[in-house]
């Protein structure tokens, strides 16, 4: 599967795209595997704070295989190039609102997130909201700061004009890391996991940005962006999408060790 010219243009301009029911045939198995990761790790979500596991898809062979799925490969190659990098994944139980934020601000390369929501969500029940176009590299635009809605505009953050991405299990949401996004009104057990990907770094500036992203995983107390299972089950195609990160995560173990000394628990996001 490759994205159409129209889909690519939409993503370029607005910073997101929804592939409706792209994983409808597999969503039951995907959901069971999601639940099993939390069982295997002995994590019981308390419904009060977000529960997060990093890396996530790496914990089950069938979830690792999403990196080989034609929808994931086709969309990733369309947006990032044939030699894209897989950066890792996170699995979450969310509780309550998630205020406006970005997942980074990258002025070189392109970083995207593929999100699998495992529960039906709508505008007032935790659906992802995005500010279309806010991924553009223009830090002077105040519209990139909706978390300051009350200060800037005298309205609640939930009243910021935004595109609501209603979701049913089986849909795939893809968005640029730079885009402003949030969720409001969700219940205490919303299930979602993501795959993070980027274009292959080719310049010194892009390499520095990639290493910064990799090293950010230290807050999760991990020594590698991937599990042994993800690496062990990788065929030649998947290995191509792991190799650059593996070559540049050399500082991560030491940084993670420092985080274990200074943080009471791994980060929850």
NULOLO-325645 format. One record per atom (N, C-alpha, C): residue in three letters; y, z, x. Coordinates in steps of 0.02 Angstrom, whole numbers, plus 50000, padded with zeros to 5 digits. Layout:
# residues N
ALAYZX;...
This chain:
# residues 269
UNK499405000050042;UNK500005000050000;UNK500635000050044;UNK501094995650030;UNK501744995650063;UNK502284996050009;UNK502844999050027;UNK503394999549980;UNK503734992749972;UNK503984991349913;UNK504314985049899;UNK505014985049929;UNK505314979249933;UNK505994978649958;UNK506464982949916;UNK506354982949850;UNK506784986849806;UNK506684994449818;UNK506074996549828;UNK505945003649842;UNK506265005749908;UNK506205001449958;UNK506515003050023;UNK507275003450018;UNK507564998849980;UNK508294998949971;UNK508505005249935;UNK508125007249884;UNK508275013349846;UNK508255019449893;UNK507745019849935;UNK507685025449981;UNK508265025450031;UNK508445019650056;UNK508995019150104;UNK509645021850073;UNK509785019850011;UNK510415021549979;UNK510435028749953;UNK509885030949923;UNK509895037249887;UNK509505042849921;UNK509065041249968;UNK508735046350009;UNK508095049249982;UNK507825046349928;UNK507205048949899;UNK506855043449859;UNK506225044649843;UNK505865040249798;UNK505275044049769;UNK505085042149708;UNK504525045249674;UNK503995039949662;UNK503385041249684;UNK502815036749672;UNK502395040049618;UNK502515037749556;UNK502205040949498;UNK501455039949498;UNK501095045549493;UNK500365045749487;UNK500005042049544;UNK500305042049603;UNK500005038749661;UNK499355042049682;UNK499285048649665;UNK498675052349684;UNK498315054949622;UNK498395051649566;UNK498065053849505;UNK497305054449512;UNK496965049649544;UNK496225050249549;UNK496005056249591;UNK496405058249639;UNK496195063549687;UNK496495070349672;UNK496945070949623;UNK497335077049618;UNK496915083249603;UNK496365082449566;UNK495935088149552;UNK495635090949616;UNK495365086549658;UNK495075088749721;UNK495605091549768;UNK496195088349770;UNK496735090749812;UNK496935097849792;UNK496975099149727;UNK497165105749703;UNK496645111049721;UNK496005109249715;UNK495475113949734;UNK495505115549809;UNK495645110449849;UNK495695111649921;UNK496305115949937;UNK496855114849902;UNK497455119049911;UNK497275126349899;UNK496955127749844;UNK496775134649828;UNK496305137649881;UNK495855133549907;UNK495375136049956;UNK495695138050021;UNK496235134650040;UNK496585136450102;UNK496845143750097;UNK497145145450040;UNK497395152250032;UNK496825157250030;UNK496265155349998;UNK495685159849997;UNK495425160950067;UNK495355155450105;UNK495095155950173;UNK495525160350218;UNK496185160050206;UNK496645164050247;UNK496735171150220;UNK496445172550163;UNK496495179350135;UNK497185180950109;UNK497575175950090;UNK498245176950065;UNK498245177049989;UNK498475182449960;UNK498545183049888;UNK499285183049871;UNK499505177949835;UNK500215177249819;UNK500425182849771;UNK500965186349787;UNK501175192049746;UNK501665190149690;UNK501885183949689;UNK502345181749636;UNK503055184149646;UNK503195187549701;UNK503865190149714;UNK504205186149768;UNK503865185149824;UNK504145181149879;UNK503715174949889;UNK504025169949917;UNK503665163749933;UNK503105165249981;UNK502515162449968;UNK501955162650015;UNK501905155850049;UNK501845155850115;UNK501865149550152;UNK501345149550208;UNK500995144050216;UNK500515143250271;UNK500705136950311;UNK500745137750376;UNK500895132350423;UNK500435132850483;UNK500105127550504;UNK500035121150469;UNK499565121950409;UNK499635117650360;UNK499275118650298;UNK498715113450286;UNK498905107150280;UNK498395102050267;UNK497855102150320;UNK498045104350379;UNK497595104550437;UNK497005109350427;UNK497035113650376;UNK496525118850369;UNK495885116550335;UNK495905110750301;UNK495335108150264;UNK495245100750281;UNK494635098750294;UNK494515091850317;UNK494755086750265;UNK494655088250201;UNK494865083450150;UNK495615082850146;UNK495975088150161;UNK496705087750163;UNK496945084350227;UNK496595085450282;UNK496745081650343;UNK496715074150331;UNK496225072150290;UNK496115065050276;UNK496665061850236;UNK497135065850209;UNK497715062750177;UNK498115058550226;UNK498075060350290;UNK498415056350341;UNK498105049450349;UNK497515048550322;UNK497175042050325;UNK497215038350259;UNK497515041350208;UNK497525038450141;UNK497995032350140;UNK497795026950106;UNK498215020950106;UNK498905021950077;UNK498995026550029;UNK499655027750002;UNK500105031050054;UNK499845036250088;UNK500225039650140;UNK500385034950197;UNK499875031450221;UNK499985026850277;UNK500465021250258;UNK500375018350199;UNK500805012850179;UNK501525014850171;UNK501645020450138;UNK502335022750128;UNK502645024750195;UNK502265028350237;UNK502535030650301;UNK502705024750347;UNK502255019950350;UNK502395014050392;UNK502985010050366;UNK503055009650300;UNK503615005950271;UNK504275009150289;UNK504295015750289;UNK504915019450299;UNK505055021050372;UNK504525021850413;UNK504605024450481;UNK504355019950536;UNK503975014850518;UNK503675010450568;UNK502935011950578;UNK502575007250605;UNK501845007850612;UNK501645013650658;UNK502075015650703;UNK501905020850752;UNK502235027550736;UNK502325028950672;UNK502655035150651;UNK502295041350678;UNK502645046950680;UNK502365053350700;UNK502215057650639;UNK501635060850639;UNK501485066250592;UNK501715072750625;UNK502145076450591;UNK502455082350620;UNK502105088950601;UNK501695088750549;UNK501375094750525;UNK501485095550451;UNK501255101150424;UNK501275102150352;UNK501385109550336;UNK501595110750274;UNK501655117650250;UNK501405117950178;UNK501065123450161;UNK500815124450094;UNK501125130650064;UNK501325130350000;UNK501745135549972;UNK501555137449901;UNK501625143949888;UNK501715146449821;UNK502455148549817;UNK502825145549772;UNK503535147349764;UNK503615152549709;UNK504155156449714;UNK504325161449664;UNK505065161049649;UNK505235159149587;UNK505945158949568;UNK506315152949594;UNK506975153649600;UNK507415148149620;UNK507365146749695;UNK507505140649713;UNK507615138649783;UNK508305135649786;UNK508775138849820;UNK509465136449820;UNK509535130049861;UNK510115127049856;UNK510245120649890;UNK510195121449966;UNK509865116549997;UNK509785116550070;UNK509545109650091;UNK509535108550156;UNK509205102650185;UNK508635105150228;UNK508195100650248;UNK507655102550293;UNK507825100650365;UNK508455099650378;UNK508695097750444;UNK509285093150436;UNK509605091450491;UNK510125086350488;UNK510055082150551;UNK509735076450543;UNK509555072150599;UNK510035066250602;UNK510375065750658;UNK510845060150666;UNK510525054350704;UNK509915055450730;UNK509535050050761;UNK508835050150731;UNK508515044450731;UNK507845043950703;UNK507865045050628;UNK507275045350598;UNK507225046850526;UNK506655051750515;UNK506795057050479;UNK506305062250463;UNK506225062450387;UNK505605062450364;UNK505475062450293;UNK504955067750275;UNK504945069550212;UNK504455074250186;UNK504095070950127;UNK503435071550126;UNK503035069450069;UNK502805075850033;UNK502995076549970;UNK502865082749934;UNK502365081649877;UNK501855085949877;UNK501345085949825;UNK501455092149782;UNK501705091349721;UNK501775096849674;UNK501145097049631;UNK500845102949625;UNK500195103649593;UNK500245106549522;UNK500855107549498;UNK500975109949431;UNK501495105549398;UNK501455104549331;UNK501995100849298;UNK502645104749303;UNK503185101649323;UNK503835104949328;UNK504365100349300;UNK504855103449267;UNK505405099849236;UNK506065103049258;UNK506615100749230;UNK507285102849253;UNK507355110349258;UNK507145113949206;UNK507245121149205;UNK506615125149219;UNK506115121749247;UNK505495125249265;UNK505285123849337;UNK505785122549381;UNK505645122049452;UNK505575115049480;UNK505775109949443;UNK505745103149470;UNK506225102249528;UNK506045098149575;UNK506485096649631;UNK507105093049606;UNK507685095249630;UNK508315091949617;UNK508585089449683;UNK508885083549683;UNK509195080849743;UNK509885078349726;UNK510325078549776;UNK510985075449770;UNK510925068549801;UNK510875063249761;UNK510775056549788;UNK511315054649838;UNK511105052049895;UNK511575049749946;UNK511795055149994;UNK511605061349982;UNK511835066850025;UNK511485066850093;UNK511005062350102;UNK510665061750167;UNK511095057950217;UNK511625054650194;UNK512035050650238;UNK512355054950291;UNK512435052050350;UNK512705055850407;UNK513465055950403;UNK513725060550363;UNK514445061250353;UNK514575068650338;UNK514665072550389;UNK514725079750380;UNK515395081750348;UNK515865077050340;UNK516505078750310;UNK516475078750234;UNK515955075950205;UNK515895075550132;UNK515705082350104;UNK516135085450065;UNK516005092050038;UNK515415092149990;UNK515235086249964;UNK514655085849920;UNK514005087549954;UNK514025088050021;UNK513425090150058;UNK513355097750059;UNK513785101250024;UNK513765108550026;UNK513725111549956;UNK513235109449915;UNK513195112049847;UNK513015119449843;UNK512755122249898;UNK512615129449897;UNK513265133449889;UNK513835130349904;UNK514485133449896;UNK514805131649829;UNK514395130049779;UNK514645127449716;UNK515175131949684;UNK515055138449683;UNK515525142949651;UNK516185143149688;UNK516145143349755;UNK516755143549796;UNK517145137049791;UNK516795131249794;UNK517125124849797;UNK517325122149729;UNK516905123249678;UNK517005119849615;UNK517035124549554;UNK516895130949565;UNK516915135649510;UNK516345134949461;UNK515775132549484;UNK515185131749441;UNK514585134849475;UNK514055135849437;UNK513435138549465;UNK513085133149506;UNK512695135049557;UNK512315130049595;UNK511875125749551;UNK511605128549497;UNK511175124749453;UNK511545119549412;UNK512225119749414;UNK512635115049376;UNK512875109249419;UNK512705109249482;UNK512895103649526;UNK512595097149499;UNK512975091749494;UNK512685085349472;UNK512135083149520;UNK511555081849492;UNK510975080349535;UNK510465076249496;UNK510035072849532;UNK509455069449503;UNK508875074449499;UNK508615075449440;UNK508035079849431;UNK507405075649434;UNK506945077449478;UNK506325073749486;UNK505765077349450;UNK505725076249384;UNK505165079049346;UNK504515076949379;UNK504045081449380;UNK503425080049416;UNK502815082149377;UNK502315077849378;UNK501655079549353;UNK501165079049411;UNK500645083349411;UNK500155082949465;UNK499895075849473;UNK499895073449535;UNK499705066549549;UNK500295062349572;UNK500915064549554;UNK501505061149579;UNK501605062849653;UNK501925058349690;UNK502105059649760;UNK502855058749766;UNK503195063949791;UNK503915063649803;UNK504035062949878;UNK504455058249896;UNK504625057149966;UNK505385057649973;UNK505625061650021;UNK506335062150029;UNK506525063150102;UNK507125061050118;UNK507415061650185;UNK507565069050199;UNK507405071450259;UNK507535078450276;UNK508275080250267;UNK508715075450275;UNK509435076950272;UNK509685078150201;UNK509305076150150;UNK509565076350082;UNK509615083550056;UNK510145085050019;UNK510215091549988;UNK509735091949929;UNK509355097449926;UNK508875098149871;UNK508805105549852;UNK508545106649792;UNK508495113449765;UNK508005113349707;UNK507865119149679;UNK507455119849619;UNK507665126149583;UNK507705125749516;UNK507935131449477;UNK507485132649417;UNK507405139049400;UNK507035140849339;UNK506285140749344;UNK506025140049405;UNK505305139649412;UNK504955146349402;UNK504325145949386;UNK503945152249378;UNK503755155049446;UNK503365160349445;UNK503215164049506;UNK502605161449544;UNK502305155849521;UNK501705153349553;UNK501705145749558;UNK502265142849578;UNK502295135549584;UNK501965133449649;UNK501495128849644;UNK501105126649702;UNK501365119949727;UNK501475119649792;UNK501715113449822;UNK501545113449896;UNK501345107649922;UNK501275107049994;UNK501575100350016;UNK501755100050080;UNK502105094150105;UNK501805091850171;UNK501905085450184;UNK501775082450248;UNK502445080350277;UNK502575082250339;UNK503195080350373;UNK503055074850424;UNK503485069750424;UNK503385063950467;UNK504065061650494;UNK504045057950549;UNK504655055050575;UNK504505048650612;UNK505025044750624;UNK504945038850665;UNK504815040950737;UNK504455036850774;UNK504285038450843;UNK504925038650885;UNK504985043850925;UNK505575044450969;UNK505535039351025;UNK506085035751035;UNK506105030551086;UNK506675031351136;UNK507165035551120;UNK507725036851165;UNK507725044151186;UNK508105045751238;UNK508145052751260;UNK508425057151204;UNK508905054551167;UNK509215058451113;UNK508705059751057;UNK508315054751041;UNK507795055550990;UNK507255060351014;UNK507085060051078;UNK506575064551106;UNK506815071751104;UNK507445072851119;UNK507715079651117;UNK507705082351046;UNK507855078150998;UNK507835080250928;UNK507125081750905;UNK506655077650928;UNK505955078850911;UNK505715085550940;UNK505875086851002;UNK505655093151033;UNK505985099150998;UNK506605098450976;UNK506925103850939;UNK506555105250875;UNK506345099950840;UNK505965100950778;UNK505295104250792;UNK504945101750843;UNK504295104650861;UNK504365112050877;UNK504855113750917;UNK504945120750939;UNK505145125250881;UNK505425122450828;UNK505595126350769;UNK504985129350735;UNK504385126650750;UNK503775129350721;UNK503595136150750;UNK503925138250803;UNK503775144750833;UNK503865150350783;UNK504325149550735;UNK504445154850687;UNK503845156050641;UNK503385151350640;UNK502765152250601;UNK502205155250643;UNK502355157050705;UNK501875160050750;UNK501295155350766;UNK501425148950773;UNK500895144250789;UNK501005141450859;UNK500455140250894;UNK500485137650962;UNK500445130050964;UNK500285126950908;UNK500245119650904;UNK500435117550834;UNK500705111550828;UNK500885108850762;UNK500275107050721;UNK499685106550754;UNK499075104450720;UNK498515109450731;UNK498055109650685;UNK497445113650694;UNK496945109750736;UNK496455113350761;UNK495905110050797;UNK495545105150751;UNK495485106850688;UNK495145102450639;UNK495515095850631;UNK496175096150628;UNK496565089950621;UNK496455085450681;UNK496435088350741;UNK496335084250801;UNK495625081850806;UNK495145086150791;UNK494435084550800;UNK494205079050752;UNK494485078750693;UNK494265073850644;UNK494695067450644;UNK495155066950692;UNK495615061150694;UNK495275055150724;UNK495275049650687;UNK495065043250714;UNK495635040050752;UNK495535034050778;UNK496045030750819;UNK496715029950782;UNK496685028250717;UNK497315027250680;UNK497695033750674;UNK497365039150654;UNK497705045550647;UNK497945048150714;UNK497525047350765;UNK497705049750832;UNK498365046750856;UNK498485040550837;UNK499115037250856;UNK499715041050828;UNK499625044150770;UNK500175047650738;UNK500235054950759;UNK499765057150801;UNK499775064050827;UNK500015064250900;UNK499905058850937;UNK499945059051010;UNK500635061051037;UNK501175058551008;UNK501825060051037;UNK502005067451028;UNK501845070250970;UNK501975077350959;UNK501555081551007;UNK500915079851015;UNK500485083551061;UNK500745083351133;UNK501055077951152;UNK501335077351219;UNK501975081351229;UNK502285083551174;UNK502945086751180;UNK502975093651148;UNK502395096751136;UNK502405103551109;UNK502265108851164;UNK502395106951226;UNK502225111251283;UNK502595117951282;UNK503195118151252;UNK503585124451251;UNK503395128851192;UNK503025126251144;UNK502905129851082;UNK502525136351091;UNK501985136651131;UNK501615142951137;UNK502045148751162;UNK502465147551212;UNK502895152751238;UNK503415155051188;UNK503695150251151;UNK504185152051100;UNK503865155951043;UNK503255154051024;UNK502905157550972;UNK502745164750993;UNK502565165651056;UNK502425172351082;UNK503035176851076;UNK503625174151090;UNK504245178051084;UNK504375179851011;UNK504235175150965;UNK504335176550894;UNK503865182050870;UNK503255182150896;UNK502785187450876;UNK503035194350898;UNK503415194450952;UNK503675200750978;UNK504285203150939;UNK504655198450909;UNK505305200350879;UNK505325199850804;UNK504825196650772;UNK504835195750699;UNK504295200150668;UNK504415203150610;UNK503915207450578;UNK503335203550548;UNK503445197250532;UNK502925192950504;UNK503135185650515;UNK502675180950510;UNK502875173950517;UNK503365171950462;UNK503765166950476;UNK504255164550427;UNK503905162050364;UNK504265162450309;UNK503985160050245;UNK504315153450224;UNK504595150050272;UNK504905143650256;UNK505455142050306;
